[in-house]
Amino acid sequence: MPVWPGTAMTNGGRTGPLPPPRPRGTDDADIVALAESLLGAPAHILPPMGKVSSATVLLRRHIRTASDAVRVAAAELLPRDDPRRVAAEKAVDEGLHRVERVGPGDGLRSAFGYARSLAQSARELRGHLQKLALIAEAERGKKR
């Protein structure tokens, strides 16, 4: 194990037991909180670059997984010409475009703007997932 600089300790100076692992199922709540904190933050006060870059990584991962879920659910629940399906597919395409073809640019201000745009995409995809879940529930209610 590496020795942490300046401590001569292999545990980074931590005393006591390690914290328990985070429970599964909190990822969505964490992403919602992250997106809301980015979108609610004043644009003229920039957070540290480390927070922006870690938020960007988390939001990119979330958008990729949420895009797949939205696309599959929309295809299963709605006909091809339904406006709700078209809106969901546009949100998926826009989110994936931001993840795969747009980058944080140069500098903190640009990276913060990019992270905020990812947060907007994540929020929009979450809204579509919620709407599709309501549609699925209504479909199950009709079958009973």
C-alpha beads as a LAMMPS data file, in Angstrom:
LAMMPS data file: protein, C-alpha beads

144 atoms
143 bonds

1 atom types
1 bond types

-500.0 500.0 xlo xhi
-500.0 500.0 ylo yhi
-500.0 500.0 zlo zhi

Masses

1 110.0

Atoms # bond

1 1 1 0.000 0.000 0.000
2 1 1 1.325 3.491 -0.740
3 1 1 2.350 5.821 2.010
4 1 1 0.366 9.053 1.963
5 1 1 2.632 12.079 1.521
6 1 1 3.591 13.764 4.744
7 1 1 1.871 11.276 7.020
8 1 1 4.010 8.118 6.894
9 1 1 0.699 6.258 7.177
10 1 1 -0.788 3.840 4.710
11 1 1 -4.366 4.830 5.504
12 1 1 -4.171 8.548 4.713
13 1 1 -4.174 9.484 8.397
14 1 1 -7.618 8.015 8.988
15 1 1 -8.220 6.545 12.408
16 1 1 -10.994 4.166 13.241
17 1 1 -13.029 1.891 11.012
18 1 1 -13.856 2.665 7.412
19 1 1 -17.284 4.149 6.748
20 1 1 -19.939 1.672 5.619
21 1 1 -20.514 1.366 1.877
22 1 1 -23.269 3.481 0.428
23 1 1 -26.551 1.625 0.016
24 1 1 -27.718 0.839 -3.481
25 1 1 -30.686 2.725 -4.853
26 1 1 -29.531 6.184 -3.800
27 1 1 -27.943 6.996 -7.147
28 1 1 -31.081 8.614 -8.552
29 1 1 -31.551 10.760 -5.452
30 1 1 -27.890 11.743 -5.565
31 1 1 -28.117 12.722 -9.221
32 1 1 -31.269 14.750 -8.593
33 1 1 -29.578 16.570 -5.726
34 1 1 -26.472 17.152 -7.824
35 1 1 -28.475 18.484 -10.765
36 1 1 -30.540 20.769 -8.546
37 1 1 -27.443 22.111 -6.816
38 1 1 -25.791 22.895 -10.161
39 1 1 -28.890 24.492 -11.627
40 1 1 -29.670 26.405 -8.449
41 1 1 -26.152 27.747 -8.006
42 1 1 -25.518 31.340 -9.025
43 1 1 -23.726 31.473 -12.369
44 1 1 -21.306 34.187 -11.247
45 1 1 -19.888 32.165 -8.327
46 1 1 -17.904 29.262 -9.714
47 1 1 -17.342 26.065 -7.711
48 1 1 -13.887 24.444 -7.557
49 1 1 -12.778 22.644 -10.706
50 1 1 -12.671 19.287 -8.908
51 1 1 -16.352 19.485 -8.042
52 1 1 -17.267 20.514 -11.575
53 1 1 -15.290 17.698 -13.181
54 1 1 -16.635 15.044 -10.795
55 1 1 -20.193 16.294 -11.359
56 1 1 -19.583 16.098 -15.104
57 1 1 -18.459 12.478 -14.877
58 1 1 -21.464 11.484 -12.757
59 1 1 -23.940 13.307 -14.972
60 1 1 -22.500 11.818 -18.167
61 1 1 -22.834 8.316 -16.745
62 1 1 -26.371 8.986 -15.552
63 1 1 -27.460 10.434 -18.894
64 1 1 -26.157 7.383 -20.757
65 1 1 -28.099 4.964 -18.544
66 1 1 -31.226 7.117 -18.326
67 1 1 -31.241 7.577 -22.110
68 1 1 -31.356 3.835 -22.627
69 1 1 -34.181 3.479 -20.112
70 1 1 -36.229 6.299 -21.655
71 1 1 -35.742 5.023 -25.199
72 1 1 -36.777 1.454 -24.301
73 1 1 -39.772 2.518 -22.202
74 1 1 -41.033 4.936 -24.858
75 1 1 -40.716 2.290 -27.566
76 1 1 -42.610 -0.266 -25.474
77 1 1 -45.400 2.002 -24.261
78 1 1 -46.127 4.528 -26.992
79 1 1 -46.805 4.345 -30.717
80 1 1 -44.185 5.776 -33.045
81 1 1 -46.152 8.952 -33.907
82 1 1 -47.204 9.784 -30.328
83 1 1 -46.003 13.299 -29.382
84 1 1 -44.871 12.079 -25.961
85 1 1 -42.620 9.478 -27.581
86 1 1 -41.243 12.043 -30.010
87 1 1 -40.468 14.422 -27.123
88 1 1 -38.808 11.632 -25.124
89 1 1 -36.674 10.573 -28.089
90 1 1 -35.632 14.189 -28.712
91 1 1 -34.589 14.512 -25.076
92 1 1 -32.575 11.297 -25.386
93 1 1 -30.894 12.510 -28.571
94 1 1 -30.072 15.885 -27.045
95 1 1 -28.682 14.353 -23.864
96 1 1 -26.512 11.898 -25.764
97 1 1 -25.336 14.680 -28.067
98 1 1 -24.191 16.704 -25.059
99 1 1 -22.448 13.681 -23.562
100 1 1 -20.727 12.387 -26.690
101 1 1 -20.110 15.388 -28.915
102 1 1 -19.894 18.434 -26.659
103 1 1 -17.173 18.909 -24.076
104 1 1 -16.389 21.117 -21.123
105 1 1 -14.202 23.444 -23.161
106 1 1 -11.288 25.425 -21.754
107 1 1 -11.529 26.978 -18.323
108 1 1 -13.688 26.755 -15.265
109 1 1 -16.534 28.956 -16.528
110 1 1 -16.947 26.829 -19.643
111 1 1 -16.763 23.582 -17.654
112 1 1 -19.367 24.878 -15.200
113 1 1 -21.692 25.839 -18.063
114 1 1 -21.245 22.392 -19.569
115 1 1 -22.008 20.705 -16.232
116 1 1 -25.154 22.821 -15.937
117 1 1 -26.263 21.777 -19.419
118 1 1 -25.744 18.138 -18.448
119 1 1 -27.810 18.752 -15.312
120 1 1 -30.622 20.155 -17.472
121 1 1 -30.523 17.067 -19.681
122 1 1 -30.551 14.785 -16.634
123 1 1 -33.536 16.649 -15.206
124 1 1 -35.411 16.409 -18.497
125 1 1 -34.715 12.687 -18.872
126 1 1 -35.876 12.101 -15.308
127 1 1 -39.136 13.900 -16.109
128 1 1 -39.679 11.678 -19.129
129 1 1 -38.970 8.575 -17.053
130 1 1 -41.565 9.682 -14.510
131 1 1 -44.153 10.321 -17.227
132 1 1 -43.458 6.950 -18.815
133 1 1 -43.787 5.246 -15.429
134 1 1 -47.227 6.847 -15.028
135 1 1 -48.214 5.645 -18.492
136 1 1 -47.038 2.120 -17.649
137 1 1 -49.034 2.195 -14.416
138 1 1 -52.147 3.338 -16.280
139 1 1 -51.663 0.529 -18.802
140 1 1 -51.415 -2.011 -16.003
141 1 1 -54.589 -0.586 -14.475
142 1 1 -56.475 -1.042 -17.767
143 1 1 -55.425 -4.683 -18.020
144 1 1 -56.900 -5.528 -14.618

Bonds

1 1 1 2
2 1 2 3
3 1 3 4
4 1 4 5
5 1 5 6
6 1 6 7
7 1 7 8
8 1 8 9
9 1 9 10
10 1 10 11
11 1 11 12
12 1 12 13
13 1 13 14
14 1 14 15
15 1 15 16
16 1 16 17
17 1 17 18
18 1 18 19
19 1 19 20
20 1 20 21
21 1 21 22
22 1 22 23
23 1 23 24
24 1 24 25
25 1 25 26
26 1 26 27
27 1 27 28
28 1 28 29
29 1 29 30
30 1 30 31
31 1 31 32
32 1 32 33
33 1 33 34
34 1 34 35
35 1 35 36
36 1 36 37
37 1 37 38
38 1 38 39
39 1 39 40
40 1 40 41
41 1 41 42
42 1 42 43
43 1 43 44
44 1 44 45
45 1 45 46
46 1 46 47
47 1 47 48
48 1 48 49
49 1 49 50
50 1 50 51
51 1 51 52
52 1 52 53
53 1 53 54
54 1 54 55
55 1 55 56
56 1 56 57
57 1 57 58
58 1 58 59
59 1 59 60
60 1 60 61
61 1 61 62
62 1 62 63
63 1 63 64
64 1 64 65
65 1 65 66
66 1 66 67
67 1 67 68
68 1 68 69
69 1 69 70
70 1 70 71
71 1 71 72
72 1 72 73
73 1 73 74
74 1 74 75
75 1 75 76
76 1 76 77
77 1 77 78
78 1 78 79
79 1 79 80
80 1 80 81
81 1 81 82
82 1 82 83
83 1 83 84
84 1 84 85
85 1 85 86
86 1 86 87
87 1 87 88
88 1 88 89
89 1 89 90
90 1 90 91
91 1 91 92
92 1 92 93
93 1 93 94
94 1 94 95
95 1 95 96
96 1 96 97
97 1 97 98
98 1 98 99
99 1 99 100
100 1 100 101
101 1 101 102
102 1 102 103
103 1 103 104
104 1 104 105
105 1 105 106
106 1 106 107
107 1 107 108
108 1 108 109
109 1 109 110
110 1 110 111
111 1 111 112
112 1 112 113
113 1 113 114
114 1 114 115
115 1 115 116
116 1 116 117
117 1 117 118
118 1 118 119
119 1 119 120
120 1 120 121
121 1 121 122
122 1 122 123
123 1 123 124
124 1 124 125
125 1 125 126
126 1 126 127
127 1 127 128
128 1 128 129
129 1 129 130
130 1 130 131
131 1 131 132
132 1 132 133
133 1 133 134
134 1 134 135
135 1 135 136
136 1 136 137
137 1 137 138
138 1 138 139
139 1 139 140
140 1 140 141
141 1 141 142
142 1 142 143
143 1 143 144
